[in-house]
Amino acid sequence: MSDVPSHISLAGKTALVTGGASGIGLAVAAYFRQLGASVLVADLADTAPAGFESAYERGDVCSESDVIRMVERAAHEGRLDIAVCCAGIADQLVPTVEQDIETWQRVLDVSLRGTYLVCREAGQRMLPRASGALVTIASVTALGGFPRRNAYGASKAGVAHMTKSLACEWGGSGVRVNCIAPGYIATPMVEQVLERGRLDGRRITERTPMRRLGQPAEIASAAAFLASDWASFVTGAVLPVDGGWSAFGGSGDVATS
Ligand SMILES: NC(=O)c1ccc[n+]([C@@H]2O[C@H](COP(=O)([O-])OP(=O)(O)OC[C@H]3O[C@@H](n4cnc5c(N)ncnc54)[C@H](O)[C@@H]3O)[C@@H](O)[C@H]2O)c1
């Protein structure tokens, strides 16, 4: 076991974090920097998050040319060690018969097309060096059916499955690809849908064995593990970070005592 590092470190690594202006992506970017990585944040937002003003690339992960630019800028002397794909948008959360196809398609594009483009472009940098770690972000909606989440659930199931396909294709080339499936995490995305009354916060905590929402930092620490040498033999994994949500088989406990 002497090859296992004594602590998680990303010192000297170059990392791209998409969707890094808010929520989970911002927590990942900040934590990776704390662990020693040189981080480029990429996001659609007009303004860079505090502390990342000189390490920010504005762009849309759905755009091939934008993603090529993000990856190019994140790489130092052509080398990119890590990419974490956090860009995502919420679903319409209205009954299926009221949903519009444009929003449906946009959710698919940001999540699935965006993750594909980032992985493909990052892979182009990593494969020749036989080294790299990609972390994709799915959701518990990738693991089971959720009413009204047609596009979101399908896109996240696609992300989880694509992660496995990439891991199998690149496993022999030293590039690891893993996925995190978060449960409900307290980010602006979730806070907005809670405020709009589209989700019931009380029912979320009741349905979650750990009886609370997760914090963005709790996804960042899982991402750091997967991106680091601590996970040197982990690839193709879909890791739920969900307070037990996906372990719980029922919608409520019906036992009387
Ligand atoms: N918060 C949760 O409970 C939860 C649960 C499961 C999965 N997720 C996933 O985690 C990821 C981060 O979500 P969050 O909760 O931090 O949301 P968030 O809204 O706080 O952050 C998402 C970020 O992605 C950016 N973004 C959106 N579309 C983009 C695009 N086309 N190109 C580049 N950037 C874009 C946004 O500007 C924003 O900064 C998403 O993929 C989301 O689906 C979140």
The ligand as an SDF file (V2000), in Angstrom:
LIG
                    3D

 44 48  0  0  0  0  0  0  0  0999 V2000
  -28.6030   20.7930   -6.3950 N   0  0  0  0  0  0  0  0  0  0  0  0
  -29.0300   19.5460   -6.4550 C   0  0  0  0  0  0  0  0  0  0  0  0
  -29.8190   19.0880   -5.6170 O   0  0  0  0  0  0  0  0  0  0  0  0
  -28.5510   18.6470   -7.5430 C   0  0  0  0  0  0  0  0  0  0  0  0
  -28.9050   17.2940   -7.4470 C   0  0  0  0  0  0  0  0  0  0  0  0
  -28.4750   16.4310   -8.4370 C   0  0  0  0  0  0  0  0  0  0  0  0
  -27.7040   16.9040   -9.4690 C   0  0  0  0  0  0  0  0  0  0  0  0
  -27.3840   18.2280   -9.5450 N   0  0  0  0  0  0  0  0  0  0  0  0
  -26.5830   18.6530  -10.6690 C   0  0  0  0  0  0  0  0  0  0  0  0
  -25.4260   19.3120  -10.1940 O   0  0  0  0  0  0  0  0  0  0  0  0
  -24.9970   20.2620  -11.1680 C   0  0  0  0  0  0  0  0  0  0  0  0
  -24.8440   21.6250  -10.5070 C   0  0  0  0  0  0  0  0  0  0  0  0
  -26.1250   22.0570  -10.0730 O   0  0  0  0  0  0  0  0  0  0  0  0
  -26.3470   23.1430   -8.9270 P   0  0  0  0  0  0  0  0  0  0  0  0
  -27.3910   22.6230   -8.0650 O   0  0  0  0  0  0  0  0  0  0  0  0
  -25.0290   23.5490   -8.3850 O   0  0  0  0  0  0  0  0  0  0  0  0
  -26.9930   24.2980   -9.8070 O   0  0  0  0  0  0  0  0  0  0  0  0
  -26.6750   25.8520   -9.9290 P   0  0  0  0  0  0  0  0  0  0  0  0
  -27.8000   26.4180  -10.7240 O   0  0  0  0  0  0  0  0  0  0  0  0
  -26.3500   26.4370   -8.6050 O   0  0  0  0  0  0  0  0  0  0  0  0
  -25.3420   25.8610  -10.8060 O   0  0  0  0  0  0  0  0  0  0  0  0
  -25.3500   25.4500  -12.1500 C   0  0  0  0  0  0  0  0  0  0  0  0
  -24.3680   26.2950  -12.9240 C   0  0  0  0  0  0  0  0  0  0  0  0
  -24.3310   25.8080  -14.2690 O   0  0  0  0  0  0  0  0  0  0  0  0
  -24.2750   26.9370  -15.1260 C   0  0  0  0  0  0  0  0  0  0  0  0
  -24.7840   26.5940  -16.4500 N   0  0  0  0  0  0  0  0  0  0  0  0
  -26.0690   26.3330  -16.7910 C   0  0  0  0  0  0  0  0  0  0  0  0
  -26.1500   26.0900  -18.1060 N   0  0  0  0  0  0  0  0  0  0  0  0
  -24.8920   26.2130  -18.6000 C   0  0  0  0  0  0  0  0  0  0  0  0
  -24.3410   26.0680  -19.8930 C   0  0  0  0  0  0  0  0  0  0  0  0
  -25.1040   25.7810  -20.9510 N   0  0  0  0  0  0  0  0  0  0  0  0
  -23.0100   26.2510  -20.0580 N   0  0  0  0  0  0  0  0  0  0  0  0
  -22.2260   26.5710  -18.9890 C   0  0  0  0  0  0  0  0  0  0  0  0
  -22.7040   26.7170  -17.7400 N   0  0  0  0  0  0  0  0  0  0  0  0
  -24.0160   26.5310  -17.5520 C   0  0  0  0  0  0  0  0  0  0  0  0
  -25.1440   27.9760  -14.4360 C   0  0  0  0  0  0  0  0  0  0  0  0
  -24.8620   29.2880  -14.9210 O   0  0  0  0  0  0  0  0  0  0  0  0
  -24.7610   27.7810  -12.9840 C   0  0  0  0  0  0  0  0  0  0  0  0
  -23.6780   28.6010  -12.6170 O   0  0  0  0  0  0  0  0  0  0  0  0
  -26.0580   20.2360  -12.2700 C   0  0  0  0  0  0  0  0  0  0  0  0
  -25.6350   19.3800  -13.2980 O   0  0  0  0  0  0  0  0  0  0  0  0
  -27.2580   19.6500  -11.5800 C   0  0  0  0  0  0  0  0  0  0  0  0
  -28.1220   19.0360  -12.4900 O   0  0  0  0  0  0  0  0  0  0  0  0
  -27.8050   19.1030   -8.5950 C   0  0  0  0  0  0  0  0  0  0  0  0
  1  2  1  0
  2  3  2  0
  2  4  1  0
  4  5  1  0
  4 44  2  0
  5  6  2  0
  6  7  1  0
  7  8  2  0
  8  9  1  0
  8 44  1  0
  9 10  1  0
  9 42  1  0
 10 11  1  0
 11 12  1  0
 11 40  1  0
 12 13  1  0
 13 14  1  0
 14 15  2  0
 14 16  1  0
 14 17  1  0
 17 18  1  0
 18 19  2  0
 18 20  1  0
 18 21  1  0
 21 22  1  0
 22 23  1  0
 23 24  1  0
 23 38  1  0
 24 25  1  0
 25 26  1  0
 25 36  1  0
 26 27  1  0
 26 35  1  0
 27 28  2  0
 28 29  1  0
 29 30  1  0
 29 35  2  0
 30 31  1  0
 30 32  2  0
 32 33  1  0
 33 34  2  0
 34 35  1  0
 36 37  1  0
 36 38  1  0
 38 39  1  0
 40 41  1  0
 40 42  1  0
 42 43  1  0
M  CHG  2   8   1  16  -1
M  END
$$$$
